[in-house]
Amino acid sequence: MKKISLIIQREYLTRVKKKAFLLTTLLFPLLYMGLIFGTTYLGATSKQKLSVAIIDQSGYFPDSMLKQSNLRDSSILFTAVSDTFTPANFRKNGFDGYIILPEMEWQRGNKKIKFVTDKTHGLGTENIIENKLNLIWSETVNEKLGIGNDKKMILGSSSLAVKEENLENKNADSIVASTIGYASGFLIYFILLIYGSQVMMGVMEEKTNRIAEVVVSSVKPFQLMLGKIIGISLVALTQFLIWVACIFLVYFGGKMLGSGNAFASTMVEGIQHSFASVNLPLILFCFAFYFIGGFFFYSSLYAAIGSAINEDVREAQSLSFPITLLIIFSLVMMTVAIRDPNGPVAFWGSILPFTSPIVMMARLPFGVPGTVPVWQLALSMSLLIIGFLCTTWLAAKIYRTGILMYGKKASWKEMLKWAFRK
């Protein structure tokens, strides 16, 4: 046990003392938030404005209605043109395309309208044009049917709003649960990929530098592998705890400032209301459990691959691809589970050890024991423990052979022979 603790201490301190650790700890939350808000901002500001000429042969799309539709949505501007307009020269006249509205009866407006242009703009542009024309057409039909403004207001305000109410948890909020589920799942996804590959690269480095030959002369290969996995997992856990501490500092700091600031007070109240809909202590405990369990499950496999590789990075990528694919598949199942947290995909994804660290963390914010029964949570945790014990045992047998083998390219078939060799 003393030898394992020395390996853990070495792996932990050598990584925590690096400047890269401090930079990633500080910059990752900022980069993550910048990615979310940056993509949203770019999506909102990078909309292309198109100018479309409208040749109205039906008489149901007057210039006044076209201008009114431009006020509602300025991403595509409609301009009525006269009969003398030459469609072939639309680009010379400053238009990005044109639409010919043929003669039609207002009782039968089911016509296929063509938007003629010299570029392919995609489905988004087609949908906007279609919605704007249909809105004008509906106003024309309402007028023909004698539906006045008062009746339009009644029709426009007559709608039913559905809000789910959970009898087990009156504060339940599906939007908050989905947001926390996405954040937790993505965070575990990034940690498994980043730190799992660090375990693999660390084992490869020790093997190629022949450090492992010296170390295994005094410790067993299993002790060396276990020490590396625990040490690097503690590095990841340290980063997570620092991020959690920063969240609480911002929360309580904002709460103190909020007593004298109306805006800050409103923001803190909104955060309190959001967290009131979830069992935050349970979420944090389960996150730590699934983070550690998932990390042990996958990092032991990464360590086994690292021990079987010599110096070829491409070989490392090809052998680790199936494991990386499992993590990506877990992320895909997470998105399905958030849309339907009670469905069969969500259930099996949160039970199987290969996917449960990500999928179960996406389901938990929806409620325990409402959406996730206690027996499902207990079964998922038990299977994850059994899973990482099995993968650690198999990886240790591969590691024992591969760490001292040089000059031979390994394959999954070869590694399975090492794993089941008596």
N, C-alpha and C positions, 0 to 999 in steps of 0.2 A: 504493500500500500504506500510505503514511503517513496518508492521509486516512481510510482504513478503520480504522486503529488508533486514530485520534482519536475516531471515532464509537463504536468499541467501548469505549474508555475512558470516554467520556461516559455511554453507556448503562449501563455496569457501575457506575460510581461513584455516579451519581444514585440508583440503586436500592438499592445496598448500604448507603449512608449513611442511608437512611430508617429510622425507628423500626419501620415495618411489617415490614421485612426481619428485624430482630432478633426481633420478637415472633413472626412465623411460624416462624422457625428454631427458636426455643426451645419454642414452644407446640405446633407441629404434632405432634412425636412424643408429647407428653403427651396431646394431644387424640385422637390416633389410638389410643393404648393405652387411654385412657379410654373411647373409643367401643367398643372390643372388649370390655373387661372390664365396662363399664357395661351394655351390651346383654345380656351373659351373666348379670350379677347381676340385672337387671330381669326377665329371662326366668325365672330360678330363684325369685325372691321374689314375683313377681306372679301366681302360679298361683291361680286361683279355687278355693275349696273348696266343693263341692256336697254337700248332704245329700239322699240318695235313699231313699225308702221302698220296701221289698221286700215284696210280697204273694206269698208262696210257696204255691201250690196243688199243687205237685208233691211236696213233702216232701223234696226233695234238697238244699235250701239252708238248713240249720239256722242258728240265730242264732250258734252258736259259730264256724262257718266264715265267716260274714259279718264277725264281729268280727276274726277272724284275717286276713282279706283287707284290712281297714281298717288293720291294723298294717303291712302290706307297702306300701300306697299310701294315704296319708291325704288325697290331693287330692279324692277322691270317697268319702264315707262312706255305707256301706250300713247301714240299720236295719230289722230285721224288725218288721213290724206285724201285728196280729191281724186276724181276719176282720171285726171291727167297724169297721175303719178305712174312712173315707169318702174315696175317691179325689178327688172333686170339691173337697174342702176341704184338699188337701195343703198349700197355701201357708199357710193358717191354722194348721196343725199344725207349722209350722216346717220344711217340706221344700221343696226346689227342684224336685222331680218324683217320680214313682213308677214302679215296674216291676211288672207282673203276670206271674209265672212260672206258666204253665198246667200242667195235668196232662200228664205225658208219660212214656213208657217210657225207662228208662235205656239200652236198646239203640238207641233212635232219638231222639237228642237234638238233631236238626237242626231247630230251631224258630226262627222269626223273632220275637225279643223286642222289644217297643216300650218305649222310654223316653219317658214322657209328661211334658211340661213346658209352661210358658207362655212360654219364651224359646228362642231358637236359640243353642245353645252350640258348634256346629261339630264337625268330624270328630275333633278331639283328645279331646273328652269322650266321644264314641261309642266310640273305640278303647279308652280306659281302662276304661269300663264293660264292654265286650265281653271284654277280657282278664281282668278280675277274675272275671266270671261263668264264663268258660271254664276258668279255673284251679280254681274250686270244682267245676265239673262234671267235670273230669278226675280230681280226687281222688275224687269219688263213683263214677265208672266204674271206677277202679282198685280201690276197695274192693269193688265188686260182682264184679269179676273175680278177687278174691282176691290182689291184689298188695299185699303188706305193706310196712312201712316199709323193711325191708332191701332188698327188690327196688326200691322207689322210689329209694333212695340209689344203687343200681347204675345204674338208668336215668338218674338225674339227673347222675351223674358220667361216664357213657359218652358222650363227645363227641370229635370230632376237631378239632384246631387246625391251621390252615394258615398257614405263615410262608414268604414268598417269599425265596429265597436267590439272589443274583446272583453268578454265577461270575466275572464281571469285577471286581466290587467287593463283597467280603465284608461291608463296613460299610454297604452301601446300606440306606436306611430310607425307605420310601415316605411315611411320615407327615412326616418331616423335609423330604423333597423337596417334598411338597405345600405345606407351610407356607412354605418359602422361595420356592416358585413363586408362591403367592398374594401374599406380601408384595412380591416384586419386580414382579409384574405390576400390582398396585394402585398401587405407588409411581410407576411410569412413567405409568400412566393419569392419576393426579392431576397429575403434572408437565406432561404434554402438554396437559391441559385448562387448568390455571391459567396456565402461562407462555405457551402458545400464544395464549390470549385476551389476555394482556398485550402481546404483539407487535402484535396487531390493534388494541387500544385505543391503544397508543403511536403507531402510524401514523395512526390517525384523529385523535388529538389534534394531531399536527404538521400534518396537512392542514387541519383546521378553524381552527387558529390561524395559518395561512399561514406557519408556520416552514419548511415543506418548500420553499416557493418561494425562500426565501433560501438554504437549504442546497444545493439542486440547481443553484444558479448557480455553485457552486464544486466540487461533486462530482457524479458520475454517479448516476442513480437506483439502478442495480444496486449501487454501492458503499454507498449509504445503506441500502438494504434489507439487504445482507449484514452491514454493521456493526451494525445493530440486532439481527439474529438472533443473531450471535455474542456480542454484549454481554449480551443477556438469557439466552442459554444458559449463559454463564459464571456469571451470578448463580445460576441453578438448580444448576449444578455445584458452586458454592461451598457452597450449602445441603446438598447431598448429602454432600460431603466432611466438613462439620462433623458431620453425623449419623453418618457412618462413624467419625470420630474419637471421638465420644461413646461409640459401641458398644465400640470397642477400649479406651477408658479404663475403662468399666464392667467389661469382661472382665478386663483385667490388674489393675485395682484389686481386683476380687473375688478374683482369684487370689492376690494378696498378702495380703488379709485372710483368705482361706480357710485359710492355713497355721496360723492360730491359732483358727479357728472351724469347728466341725464342720458346721454348717448351710451356711455360705458355701462350704466346701470341697466339700460334696456338690453344691451348685448349680453350681459351676464345673466339676466333673467331668461333670455332666449336659450343660452347654453344650459342653464339649470333645468329648464323645461324639457330640452332635448334629452339630457341624461336621465331625467326622471322617468322616461318611458322604457329604460332598460335597466337590468340588474348589473350595475357597473362593477361591483366587487367580483361577481361571478364571471363577468366578461374578462376582467384582468387576470383572474386566477386561471381560467381555461386557456387564455391566450398564452400565458407562461407555460402551461402544461403542454399544449399542442405545439408550441414553438420548440420546446426542449425535446419532446417525443419525436416530432417530425424531423428535427435536426439530427438526432441520433439515428433515426431510421435511414435517412438519405446520405448523411455524411459517412457512415460506415461503408456504404456502397461506393461512394466517391473515393474513400481511402483504399478500398480493395483495388479499384481501377488504377489509382496512382501507384500502387505497389507493383502492378503488372506492366507498367510502361517504363521505357528507358528514357529517351530524350525527345522522341518525336511528338510534337504538339498535335499534329494532325491525327496521330493514332489515339491520343488522349481524347480529342474531340469526337472521333468516331465511336470509341468505346463508351464514352459518357453520354452519347446522344440518347440512347433508350431511357436512361434515368432522367435526363433533362426533359424528354418527351412526356414522361409520367407527371412531372411537376406542371408542365404546360397543360396537360390534359386535366389536371386537378383544377387549374384556373378556369378552363372552359366549363367544367362541371359546376364550379362556383357560381358562374353567371346564370346557369339554368336553375340552381338551387335558390338563388335570391329571387328569381321570378316566381318560383313555385316551391317554397320551403317545406311543403308537406308532400311533395310528389315522390315517386319512386327513385328518380335520379338523385334527388336531395338525400333521401334516406340511405341508399347504398353508397353514395359518395361520402357521406359522413360516418359510415360504419367501417368501410375498408381502410386498412392502414395506409395504403398508397395515396389516398386522396383525402382522408379525414382531417389532417392538420389544416387544410385550407377550406374544405367544404363545411365542416362542422363549425368553424369559426364564422362562416357566413350565415349559418342558420341560427346560432345561439342568440343574437340580438333580437330575433323575432319572439323570443320568450321561452322560458323553462318553468314549469312543465307543460305549457300550452302547446307551442309548436314542436318543441323537442322534449318528449317525455324523458323522465329521469332514467328509465331503463335503457333508452337509446344512448344517452350520454355516458352511462356507466359501461355499456357494451363497447362503445366507441373507444373509450379510454383504455379498457382492458385489452382490446384487440391491438391498439397502438403499442401498448407496453409489450405484449407478446411479439408483435411484429418487429419492434426494434431490437428485442433480445435475439430473435431468429436471424435478422440481417446482420447484427453484430457478430454472432457466432459464425455465420457463413463467411462474412468478410474477414474475420480473424484467420480462418483457415486459408483463404486466398492470400491474405497479407503475409502469413507465415512463410509461404512458398515464394510468392512474387517479390518480396522485399530484397531477397538475396539472389535473384535470378537476373542475369545480364545477357545481352546479345541475342535474345530470342523474342520475336514479336508474339505477344499473347493475343488470344481471341476469347470470346465468351465461352466457346466450347472448352478451350484449354483451362480457363478459370473455373468452370464448373467441375472439371476433373480434380483440380486442386481442392475445391470446396468439399467434395465427397470422398476424397482419398482417406483411407483409414490410417 
